[in-house]
Every structure is written in structure tokens, then in C-alpha cells.
Amino acid sequence: MARTNADPIHHTQKMKGELNTLIDHLREDVTKIDDPQFKALFETSAEVLGGLVKAFTHYERRRLGGDSSPRQARGSVRRPSRSGRSGSTRSWRPSYRLGWQRHVGLGSRHPPPR
């Protein structure tokens, strides 16, 4: 049985190369067809794949120790405490119970707009 490369950076770099080739192909094809929906589909696809390339790059930086900026855990928000001391990090999730009121800054006493 063939031995696989256990280095994750090797795999992310290989996938980034494949994705960049596909992105170039999508963007090249956009110039060949005049259909607006086709162009939108291919441009959107290229943008999404570009986001994946960026995610792989960020992973590589963190893995290699090149990204020294402090990061908060996903889903956590830094909020100041009532006592004025530095804020604490606590988990935050959106409340769908209030729905539209949360977006317009209204309390639950107001009826929804019509």
C-alpha cells in the first residue's frame, strides 16, 4: 500500500492549485458566452472558490505560526461589563424570537410593520 503524505500543508497547497486552475477556467469562460445568467453563475462560482482558497491560506498561516493576531472563538462577542472593567467573552446567538424588532431596534411592545 502506498504511503500518503501526512503533512496537511502539502494537501492545502495542492488543493489551492487545483482551485485556482478552476477559477481561471471559470473566468475565462465568462468572456466566451453572452448569456447574463451564465456569466453570473460562473462569476459567483469563481468568487466562492476564491473564498475557499483564502480559507486554505488562513489555515496554512495559523498552522505554520505566521498569524500571531489574537482571535476570538467563533460565535463569541466581546462585550463591556456593567462595572466598567474590560469586557468578558461570552457566547452569543441571534434570537429569532424577536425577529424583525431586533433589526429595527424596537422592543416587543410594537406591532410588526404592514
N, C-alpha and C positions, 0 to 999 in steps of 0.2 A: 504494500500500500504506500502511495506517495505521501511524503510528509508535507504538510501545508505550512505556510509562513504564519507564525503566531503573532507577528507584530501588527497591531491594529493600524498604525500609521501607513504601513505598506498598502493595506486594503483601502483606506480612505483616499490615499493619493491615486490609486488605480481607478477607483470609482469616480473621483473628481475628473480624471482624464476622460473617462467614458461619457460622463455627463456633459462636459464642455464640448466634446465632439458632437453630441446630440443637440446641444444648444445652438452650435454653429450651423448645423444642418437645418434646424427649425427656422432660424433667422434667414438663412439663405433661401429657403422655400417660400418665405413670406413675399419675397420680391418677384417670384415667378407667377403667382396667381393673383387675379384681380378681385376675387370674392371677399367682401369685408368680413364675413363671419369666419372664413378660413384664416384670414390674417389675424383676427382677434384670438382665435383658438390657438394658433401657432405661437403668437407673441406671448400670450398668457402662459402657455406651456413652457416656453423658454424662461420666463420670469420665475415660475415655480421651481424649475430645475436649478436656476441660478440661486434660489434660496437654499436648496439642498447643498449646493457647492459651498455656499457660505457657512452653513451649519457644519459641514465636514471640516472646513478651515478652522472654525472656532474650536471644534473638538481637538484638532491637532495642536492648536496653540495651548489649550488647557492641559492636554496630555504631556506635552513637551515642557511645560512650565513657563512658557513665554507670556502668558496672560496673567499678570500679577494683580489686576484690578479686583477689589473685593466684590463679590456678587452675593445678592440675597437669594434665598431659596425661592424657587418658582411658586407663585401664589402667596408670597409674603409681602406685606406692605409695612414700611417704616412710618410709624405714627407717633407724634409727640404725646407724652403723658400729661395728665392734668396737673401734675405737680410742677411742671416746667423743666423737669430733668430730661435728659436725652430720651428719645422715643424707644419703644420696645418693638420688636418684630413679632407680629402675630399673624396667624393665617387669616386670609380674607377671601371670602367667596361672595359673589354677587347674590343679592336677594331678589328672586324673581317674584316674590310675593307682592312687592310694591310696584313692580313693572314700570310703567311709564312715569310714575311720580318721582322715582329716583332720578330719572334723566332730566326732568324739568325742575327739580328741586322743590317739589311740593310735598306736603305731608299727605297722609292717607285720608284726611278730612275732606279733601277736594274731590269732586266727581271727575271722571275722565272726560277729556275733550270730545266734542262731537263733530 
